[in-house]
Amino acid sequence: MIELSTLGRGSVRRDGEELVAISKHKQKYALLVYLALEGRVTRDRLLSLFWPARTEEKARHSLSQALYALRRELQEECLQLEGDVVAVASESCSLDARQLEEAGAAEDWGRVIDLYAGAFLEGFALPGAPEFEKWQSSTRSRLARLARRGFGRAVEEQAAAGDVSGALGTASRWVKLDPLEDEAQHALIALLARSGNRTAALEQYEAYRKRLADELEVEPLEATVALVEQIRAGVAPAREELAEAVEVAREVEPGRWPQLLRELRGRRVYHVAAAYLAFTVLVLELGSTLIERGILAQWVFPALLVFSVIGFPFALLLAWAQEEARVGVAVPTRRRWPRWAEKVRAVHLLAVLSALVAGLLIGRAFLWRGPAAEAPMEAAAFDPARIAVFYFDDLSENKDLGHIAEGFTETLITQLAQVPNLKVLSRNAVKPYRDTEIPLDSIVRRLGVGTLVEGSVMGSQLQLRVNVQLIDAANLAHLKSAAVDGVRGDPLALLDQLADTVSQLLRQQLGLEIRLRESRRATQSTQAWETHRRARQMLENARDVWAAGDRVNAVQLYERVDSLLRVAESLDASWTDPTVLRGWVALDRARLLEQTARAYDREWLQTGIRHAERALARDPQSTTALELRGTLRLYLWETADSLEGPRLRQSAEEDLRASVAADPSNASAWSRLSQSLRYAGQFAAAKQAAVRALEADEFLTDAVYIYWQLCNTSLDLEQFADAIQWCSRGRQRFPDTPVFVEAQLILLASSYGPEPDVEEAWRLAEARLTLSAPAQRQVLEPTGLMDVAAVLARAGLRDSARSVIDRARGLDARNDPWADYTEANAHLHLGEADDALRLLAEFLSARPDRRAYIAKDPWFRVLHADPRFRALVGADSLSSPPQR
């Protein structure tokens, strides 16, 4: 009997003895696992999974060798070969993953947790097999969800049965298997506290919190934090209280409940409760009316509501304690109250309470009848777009930079004041607080601002350093800190340069804070907001891991992000932000396993569209959901065939136009609309949309993409001065971004570009690779070399150009269609139109979505009169020349 282990440490055993030749050979082991779990599989499917980069002949040879080796090493009829189908005989090969699924289907949770020894194929990776990695990831998620359900059910059943020790053991094993699982940690902490081991519960939480911070840079869920605060306060967890309540209820002797009801009827508790509720409704109605008329502040109503809820049980307790029993009801003996207290009745207390509430309402009404100008200031007190820039401090050794610090402050105020939606206080408003000892929170209240900017200037005769801090006025927490260095030459130019740099940093951070606060106002559920915020933080981590080339861990992080967003959705079903963010996560996952530039997973793109449509079903005017659906349709269009493509691009454009029509300040939607128009060959309209995006991008949230679009559309329109200007601005503001280097290289490779500079072309190609993410370098290198070959051809170095083309082709192991596109340009510069047309035909065969763009691409204008080119792109596409 063959025993195949995939949960935790993978292994293959026959009659208890490990078959090392299979267990240690990744290709064989992965192939056997896939066959055992999936059942009957065709050879073609196995070829695409395990040998995607090889030719069909070589891949089939490798598959035959692997199957032969497996049959020889297993030494029994485990593998079954039936023509083109390969299968594993289940009666001679047991698989723990399949057994786990069967136990889950039977709801045998004890069996589930016994089988689950760790994640599916934990620590296992098969380089060069992205489809297998995708299958592995989805299977791992499915089995992990099943195990999570099993552990959760087992812990609940054991705890409900009073088996705290057993529940603790199960929860401990769950945490050991998945130390970052929130539900497992929460259950273990609660059970430790329930068992009386408060110290161990707090130590477990601290270890969990530290691990989250170290590995994911996030904090525990709010519910877990609340549980720990409860434990620290010495209060037992809610689950323990519930269990004790059940036990007490079972111990009550028969007849106790009827006696309790008789005693309640014998006192005036019912009367007091009815009077209290009636009075509460009256007070809340009065308060609501006064708030609507502007006499009371908005905070008064929730304060009254909280006061009323808290007061209700106290009123009932006082009514119970002070009222004497009626005939036939024995009142339990109790400690006597002071003589004066015995004279006080519940109605007296309610009268006092009513007087206090009425006095509060009347007093607040008069207090709020202040000057008309004060109400707007209170409403705007913590508006993040209302900014005060304090005068920067001179921290130089000789205190000789005061004039520069003052000039810098005033220049920064001027630059920020030019952003339309920022309300920046003038220098005269902040001058009175210069060098003052008034506490910062008092200054905030007086100025009525939501964001503070403060900083310092230091340096020497040659260098200057400006330190700047962005502060949240609501809690005086630091949001962003930055240090900007400059050479002290021309003081005025340096001030402008530093102020511009700091202004960009502040605008980006302010944009983030404003978006977060707007999102927070869209939901009434604090827990939903906190879960959504945590998901956003984890999403940034996932993108960083992806950029570093670690796709396996990136997939796991994306799954956790989606899981958190699913929780946020369930906590506030009317809030669309989590649903929309799930759509953007689906887009990331569609791009995650791409093996060539612009190769995307259509299934994930469709998933993202479904998320967008769910959001639109709840809010048909949601501009973010429209933008999401339009963007996903654009990506789907890039993978579509020639028949489906035009409809998808048109639908994408309609969504994006609807988004910007509803919200003209949606910069990212404008920039994506620019992309759609550009690929449709509408270069002038595309540039105009990019300009609108730049105008709308007040907080520079999408500035990289917008500058890139402006640079590209200027190149398409052969507006070289504009292209150079936008590329230079992009490189200056975003020096670590490769797209502006790429644009400069494209300009050198163009027949209409500047004089060919071979050394500069090589430098740009190298810089582009260096700045790109490691996972993308293998894809990008061939296209960069083709651009260098075009520059060499323009410079008359024909042999060198052909040599570089051959080198690029040797590196293009994944047959990237963009390598065909850039090579076609190089052949045109060599005067080889036939080769250029052949390559363009191959490119458009793989990318029919670019037909309209190629028809007007200035790179290929020399081919416009060629009938073969006209047939290739469609003669109608050439009816109008590129717009200048």
N, C-alpha and C positions, 0 to 999 in steps of 0.2 A: 504494500500500500504506500502510495506517495503522499506525503504530508507537506503541503505548501503553505508556509507562513508569510503573511504580508502585513499584519498589524504589529507595528513596532519594528523590531529587528527582523528583517526578512531572511528566510532560509528555505531550503528544500531538503526533506529527509525521506529516507526509505527505511521503513521498519525501525525508526528511531535514530538512524545513522545519517548524519548530514552529508549531502552530495555537494562537496565543496566546488567541484568543477562547474556546477550550475550556479550555486549560490553566489560565488565570487565573480562570475562572468555576467556583466550587466546586461548585455544584449540577449543572451539565452534566458536569463532569469526574467527580464521584462517580457519577453515573448511568451514564456510559459505562463506567467501571471495573467497576461492579457487573454490568452486563449482559455485559461481555466475559468476566468470570471465572465467572459463574453459569450462563451459557447462556440457555435459554428461561425467561422470567419473566412472570408474569401482571401486568396493570396494577394489580390490587388489591394485590398484594404491593409494587409500587413506591410506591403511594400511602401505605401504612402505613410504609414505610421512610423516605421523603423528605419527606412533608408530613403528619405525624401530627396536627398541631394544627389543620389546616384542615378545613372542611366538605368533604364528598365532592365536591360540585359544583366548589368552588374548587380542590381538589386535582387533580381530573381536568383542569381547564383548565390548571393549571400544568404537569402532565405532558405534555399535548398540545403546549404551547408549547415545552417543553424538547426533546421528540422532534423537533419541526419544526425547531428551531434546529440540533440536532445533524446532522440529515440535510442541511440546507442547507450547513453549514460543513464537513462531511466530504466532500461533493461526490462520493460514490460509494455503491454499494449496500452500505454497511457495516451499516446498521440494517435489520432485517427486521421488518415489522409484519404479523402474521397474526391478524386479529380482536382478541381480548383478550390475545394473547401478543406479547411484544417480545423480540427476540433480536439478537445481533451475529454476523455471518457471519465465522467463524474464518479462512476463506481470504483475506479482504480486510482483516483486522485482527489484527496480532500483539500478544501480551501477554506481557511478561517474566515475570509471576507464574505464568501457565499453563505457560510454557516451563520455569520452575524446577521446578514439580511434575512435569512429564514427565521431566526429567533425574533428579530424585530417584527416581522410580519405576523408571527404568532403571539406577539406581545409578551414574550418570555424575557422580561427585563433582567432577571438574574443571569440567564444564559448570555444575554447581550454584554453585560459588564464583565462576565468571566472571560469572554472571548476577546474583548477589546484590550489589547496590550499596548496600544499606541497608535499613532496616526498611520494611515495606509501608506506603505512604502516610505516610511519615515527616513529622511536623510538620503533618499535615493534620487538620483538624477541621471538622465540619459541624454547627453549632449548631442545636438544635431537632429533631434527628433521632436520638433515642437508639437506635432499632433498627439504624440504619446504623452508629452508633458501636460497638454490640455486635458486629455482623458484621465491621467493620473490625478490632476488637480480636482476635476469634477467628482471623481470617485472618492477621493479623500474627503471632500466636503460632504458628500452624501453619507458616508459611513460615520464621519465625525458627528453629523447631526443626529444620526440614529443612536450613537453612543451617548451623546449629550442627553437625549430623551430618556435613554435607559438609566443612566446614572441619576438623573433628576427624579424619575419615577421611583427608583429603588430607595433613594434617600428619603423621599416623602413617605413611602410606605413603612419604612423602618421607624422613622420618627413618629408617625401616627400610631404605630403599634407599641410605642414606648421603648423601642430598642435603640436607645441613644448611642450605646457603644457600637452597635452594628452600623448605624447611620454615620457615625464618626469615621469608622473604618472605610466605608464606601466613599464618603466625601474626601477623605485623605488620599485614597487611591485615585480618585477623579482629578484632584489638584495635581498629584504627581504626574499624571499622564498629560494634563493640559494646564500648566501653571498660570496661563494668561486667560483662562476661561472665567469670566465674571461670575456666572451663576455658581460654578463650583466653589470659588473662593468665598462668595457670599454665604453659601450653605455651610461650609466648613467653619467659618468664623462664628456664625450663629449657633452651630451645634457645640462648638467649644465653650461658648458662653453659657449655653443651655446646660452643659454638663457640669458647670461650676468652675471651669478652668478659664477664668477671665483673663489672666496673664497670658496664657497661650493664645487666646483669641486675639488679643491686642498685638502680640508678637507676630502672629500669622498675617494680620493686616499690614503691619509695617513692612514685612518682607515682601508682601504682594505689591504694596504701593511703590517700594523702591525698585522692584523688578519692572513694573510698568513704566516708571520714569526712566530707567536705564535703557530699556529695550525699545519702547515705543514713544517715550517722551509725552505721556498723557497721565491723567490722574484717574483714580478709581471712579466708578459710577456714583452718582449722588446718593442712590439708595444704600450702597455699601458704606459710604461716609456717614450717613445718618445712623445706620446700624451701629457703627463703631462709637459714635458720639453717645448713643444710648447706652452702650456697654460701659464706656468710661464714666458715665453718670451713675453707674451702679444699678441701672434699670434692666431687667431681664428682656430678652428679645420677644417680639410679638408672638412668635411661634410657641415659645414656652408658656406665655400667658394664656394662649388659646388652649394648649394641652391641659394646664392646671384648671382652667375654667370648666373644661369637659369633665375632668376628674371630680371636681367639687359638685358639679350638677348631678353626677351619678350617686354621690354619697348622701344627697339630701333625702331625708325620710319622706315617705308618702304623706301628703296632706300639707306640706310646707308651702307649696305654691298657692293653693287656695287661701291659706291663712294670710299670706303676704298680700294677696289681692284684697281680702276683706279689710286688712289694716290700712291699705292705701285708700280704699273707699271711705274709711272712718275718719280720715284726716282731710284737710282742705287742699291737698296737693293738686288735684285736678282743677280746682277753681283758680288757684294761683297760676298754674301753667297756662290756662286759657287767657287769663287777664294779661299775663306777661307777653304772650304771643300777639294779642290784640294791640297792646301798647307798642310792641316792637314794630309791627307793621305800620302803625301810625307815624312813629318817629322816622322810619326809613322813607316813607312816602314824603314826609315833610322835608327831610334832608335832600332827597332826590330833586324835589321841586326847587329848593333854594340853590342847588348846584346848577340846575339847568338855567336859572336866571342869572348865574354868575355871582351870586352873593357869597356862596361857599366854594372852597377849593375842591378839586376832584378827589383829594385824599380823604375827605371827611366821610364819604359814603362807605368805603371799605373799613374805615376805623369804627364807624357805628355798627357795621355788620359784625365785625370781630367782637366788639364790646358786648353786643346783644347775645351772640353765641356763647361767649364765655360766661356771661351773667346768668344764662338759663339754668344750668345745673346748680349753681349757688342758690338761686331763688327756690328751686325745688327742695334742696337740702334744708334751707332755713324754714320753709313751710312745714316740712316733716318734723324738724326738731322742736319747733316752737308751738305748734298747734296741739291741743289736748285731744285725746282719743274720745270718740263718741261711745255711746253705750254698746256693750257687747264686744268691744275690742280691747284686748289687754296690751298696754304699751310696755315694752321692755324697760326694766330698770336702767337708768342712766345717771351719769354724774350731773348733779344739779348745777345750773348756770347761776351767775350772780343775780341778786334780787332785781337789779334794774333791767337785766337782759330778759328775765322771765316776763317782764311787762311788755316787752317789744314783740309785736306780731309781724308776720310776713308782710301784711298790707302796709305796715308802717315803713318797713324797709323798702318796699316797692315805691312808696311815695317819695322817700328820700332819693332813691335811684332815678326816678322820673324827674325830680327837680334838678338833679345833677346833669342829666342828659339835656334837659331843656336849657339849663344855664350854659352848657357847652355850646349848643346850637346858636343861642342868642349872642353869646360872647364871640364866637368865631365869626358870626355874621357882621358884627360891628368891627371886629379886627380886620376883616377882609374888605371893608369899605374904605380902602386907602386910595391914594392917587391912582388914576387910570393907567399911568405908565408902569406901575409896579406889577400888575398882573402879567403882561407880556414877558417881563424879566423873569418872573417865577417859572413861567411855562418854558422859557428858553434856557433855564438855568444850566441844564446839562445837555444842551444841544451840541454835539461834537463839531458841527460846522461853524459854531460861534467861537472864535479863537482870540486869545490874547497873547501877543509876543512880547515877553518881558525883555528889558534891556540886558544884553549879554554882559557878563562880568569880565573884567580885565584881570587875568591870572598870571600875567607875565611877571618875571622876577623883579623888574624895575618899575612895574606899573606904568609903562609908557605906551600901552596899546589901547588906552581908553577911547581915543578918537576912532580907532579902527573898529572896536567893539560897538560903539554907538552907530557908526556908519553902516556896519553890517546889519545891526538890528533894524534900522530904518529901511535899508534896501530889501531885507527879507519881508518886512511888513508890506512894502510896495508890491513885491512880486506875488505874495499870497493874496493880496487884495484884488489882483487881476483875475483870479479864478472866480467865475460867476456865482457859484453856489456856496462859497465860503464867506462868512461874515467876520471880517478881521477888524478888531478895534484899532482905531487910529493911534498914532504915537502919543497924542495929547491925552488919550484916555488912560494909557498905562504909565505915563511919566510920573504922576503923583505917587506911584508905588515903587519908584526907583529908590534903592537904598533905604527901604522902610523896614520897620520891625513888626509890622502888622502880620499876624499869622496868615498863611497862604489860604486856608479855608475861608477866612473872613474876606480876603481879596476876591476870591471866587464868587462869594455871595454878592458882593458889591458890584462886580463887573457883570455878573450874570452870564458867564461863559461855560462852555463844556470841555474845551481843550486849552491847555497852556503850553507855551513853548518857552523854554529857557535854555541858557547855555553859557559858554565862556570862550574867550579867545586867549591863546597863549602862544609863545614862540620866541624867536631870536631875530637878529638882523636879517637873516636869510630865509627862515622858514616861519610859516604860520600854521597853527592848528586850531580849528574851530570844533568844539564839542557842543552837541545839541541834544536836548531831551524833549520828548513829547509826553505830556502828562494828562491823564484822564482826570478832569476836574471833579467827577462824581466821587471818586475815592482817593484821589491824589496818587494813583498808581502810575508807574512809568510804563508807557506803551512802547516807546522806541527810543533807542539811543544810537548816535552815530558820531563819528569823528572824521573830519575832512581836512586834508593837508594841502597846502599850496606854497609855492615859491614866492617870497616877498620881493617882487620886482616893481611892477606898476601897481600901486595900491588900489587904484580905482578899478582896473581890470580884474585884479584878484578878488576884490569885494564882490563884483558882479558874478565871477566864476563860482566862488564859494556859495553865494546866496542862491544861485541857480541850482547847484548840486543839492544843497540842503532843502530848497523848495521842492525839488522832485521827491526826495525821501519823505518829506512830510506829507505831500499830496498823496503819495501811494499809501502811506500808513493811515491817513485820515479817511481815504476811500474805503479801506478795509474796515475800519472801526464803524463808519457810517453804515456800510452794508450789513455788518453784524447787528447793529442796533435796530436797523429797519427790519431785519429778519426776526429779531427777538420780539418786536412789537406785533409780529404777525401771528403769534401763538400765545394762548393763555396758559399753556402747560409748561411749567418750569422744568419738569423732568424731560419733556420732549425737546425743549431747547437745549438742555444740558447734554442730552444724548446726541443731538444733531451737532453741537459744537465739538464734542469729542470725536465724532465721525469725521468732521472736517480736518481736525488735527491729525488723525490717523491717515486720512487721505493724502495729506502732504508728505507724511512719512513713506507711504506706499509709492508715491511718485519719485521720491528721492532714491528709494531702493531700486525701483525700475530703472532710473537714470544711471545708477551704478552698475547695471547689467545683471542684477540678481532677480531673475524673473520668477523663480520658484517661490521665494519669500514674498515677492511683490504680489503674487496671486493670493497667497494666504492673507496678506494684509488687506487686499481689496475685498476678499470674502468677509473679513471682520467688519470692514467699513459698511458693506452692504447690509450685514446683519444688524449693525447699530442703527442704520437708517430705517430698516424695517421696523425696529422697535420704536423709533421716533414717530413713524407713520401711525403705528397702533395707538400711541399715546395721544395723538391729536389728528384724527382722521380728516379734519377740514384743512389742515395746514399743508400747503403744496411744496414747501421748500425741501423736505426730505425726499419726496418723490422725484422732484427735478434733479436733485443731487444724485440720486440713484441712476438717473439717465446719464449724467456725466461720467459716473463710475463705469457704467456699461460701455461708454465710448472709449474710456481708457483701456478697458479689458479687450475691446475689439482690436485695439492697436497693440496689445501687449505681446502677442506671439507673432507679429509680422516678421517675415523673413526677407522681404524686399520693401523698398520704400513704397508707401501707399498701398500695402496689401493688408486688408482688414478682415476680421471675422464677421461675416454677415449675420450670424445668429445673435451675437452680442449687439450689433447695430439695431437689429429688429427688437431686441429686448429693451434697448434704450428708447426706441420710438414708442413702445407700449407704455413705458413709464411716463413719457411726455404726454401721451394721449390720456392717461389716467389723471394727470395733473390738469389738463385742459377740460376734462369732464367735470372737475370740481370748480375750476375757474377758467371759463373760455377766454377771458381777456388777459390771462397770465402771459406777460411779455417774455419772461424767462423760459416758460414751457414752450412758447412758439419758437424762440431762438434755439432751444435744445432740439426740437423736432426738425427745424430747418437745417441745423448743423449735421444731425445724424443722417438726414436724407442726402446731404452733400457727400458725406463719406460713403453712403450706400451707393450713390450714383457712381463713385469712382470704382466700385467693384461690379457694376451692372454691365449687361450686354448692350449692344447698340440699339436694341428695340426698347428696352426698359429705361435706358439712361435718360433720354430727353424728358420723359414724364417726371422722373425723380428730381432732375435739376430744376424743372419748372415748379414743382411742388415745394422744393427747398426755398427757391427764390420767393414764392408767395408767402411762406411762413416768415421768412426774414423781413420781408417788406411789411407784413402785418405787425411784426414785433416793433420795428422802428417807427411805424405809423402811430402805434399806441404809446410808445415811449421813445421820443426822438433823442433822449439822452443815453440810450442803450448803445454804448460805444462798441461792445464786442459783437452785437448783432449787425451794426453797420459794417464792421471789418469783415465779417463772414459773408455779408451780402456782396462786398467788394470782391471777395474770392470767387463767389459764384458767377458774377458778371465777367470777371477776367477770364475764367475758363470757358465762358461762352463766346469769347472774342470781342466783348463789348468793353474795350480798354478805357475809353473816355469815361463811360458811366462807372466803371470800376474805380477809376481814380477819384471821381467825384464822391463816391461812397466812402472811400478811404479818407478823404478830406473831412467829410461829415463825421466819421469816426473819431478823427483827431480832435475836432472841435468839441465833440461830446465827451471825450475822455478827460474830464477835469481832474481826475485823481490818478491818471497814468496807470490804470489797472490793466490795460491791454496795449500799452504803448509799443512793446516790442513787435507785436504782430502788425500793428497799424503802420509803423515806420517801414516794416518790410513790404507791406502791400503798396505803400506810396513809392518805394524804391522800384519794385517790380513793374507797377503800372507805368511809371515814368520810362523805364526801359522799353516796355511794350510800345509806348507811344513815341519812342526815339527822342524823348526829351532829356538829353544827356546831362544838361546842367542840373535839372531837377533830380535826376537819378543820383548823380554824384553828391548833391546836397543832402538828400534823404539818407543815403548810405553812410555818409560821414557823420550825420547827426546820430544815426543808430549806433554806429561803432563807438562814438564818443560817450553816449549815455549808457550803452549796454556793451561794454568791451568784452564780456565773457560769452556773448551770444554769437554762434557761427553763421547765422543767416546773412548778416551784413557783409561778412567776408566772402561768402558764396556769391552775393550779388555783385561785388567788385570783380570777382573772377569771371563771372558771366559777361560783364561789360568788356573786359579785356578779350574775351573769346568771341566777341561780336564783330561783324564786318564794319559796323557803324561806330564802333567804340574808339577809344584813344589809340595812340601808337602802340603796337605790341611790345610788351616788356616781359621778356622770358623769365628773368630773375624774379620779378614781382609776381608773376603767375605761379612759379614754384613756391614762393613764400606764402602766398595766399592759400594755395592748396594744402600746404602743411599746417597753416594756422587753422584752417577749417576743420581738419581732422583732430587737431589738438583740443579745440574748443568743444567738439562734439562728444556726446555721451559714448562711453566705451562700447556699449551694445550696438551703436549705429555706425561705428567707424568702418567695419568690413563692408557695409552696404554703400557708404558714401565715397569710399576711396576710388572705385573705378570711374564714377562720374566726374570727380575732380580731376583725375588724370586725363580724361577725354577733353575737358576744358583746357588743360595745359597743352594738349596736343593741338587744339585749335589755335592757341596763341603761337605755338611753334610754326604751324603752317602759315599763319598770317605773316610771321617774321621771315618766311622763305626757307625755313629749316625743315624741308620735306621729309628727309630720311629720319631725322629725330622725331618728327611728328608720328610717322608710321611706327617707329619703335615704341613710343609711348602708348599708342593705340593697342599694339600687341600686348604690351605689359598690362594695360587696363583690362583687356579681354581675359587674360590669364587669371586676373584676380576676381572676375565676375562669375563666381561659382554658382550664384543663385539666379543667373539670367535676368537681372534687373532690367525692365523695359526702359528705364531712364538712362541706362548706359547706351542703349540703341539710339535714343534721342540725342544725347550729347555727342556720340560718335558720328551721327549723320551731319552735324554741324562741322565737325573736324574734316570729314571727307569733302564737304562743300568747299572749304578753304583750300583743300588739296586739288580742287577742280574735278572731283570724282562724283559727278551728279548721279550716276547710276547706282553707286554704292549708297549714296545718301538716300535715294528713293527707296532702295531695298530695305534699309534700316528703318525708315519712317513707316513703311508698310508693316514691318514686324512690330514697331512700337504701337501703332494704332490697332493692330490685331489684339495686342494685350491690353491697350488702354483706349477703347473706342470713345470714352468720355472726353478725350482731349482733341477730337477731330476739329471742332470749331476753333479751338485755340491755335492749333497747328496751321489752319488755313490762313490766319492773320499774323502768325508769329513772324516778326521782322527777320529772324535768323534765316528763314527760307523764302524770302521775297524773290530771290533769283530764280526760284523754281515756279513762280506763279504762272508763267506762260507755257510751261511744260504740260502737255495733255495728260501725262501719267500722274503728275501731281494733282491736277484738277480732278481727275477721276478718283484719286485717293482720298481727297478731303471733301469732294462734292463741289461742283462748279458754283452752286449758289452761295457757298461760303466765301467765294472770292469776288463777289459782286461789288463790294466796297473795300477800298484799301484801309490799312490801319489808320486810325484817327490821330492826328498830331495835336 
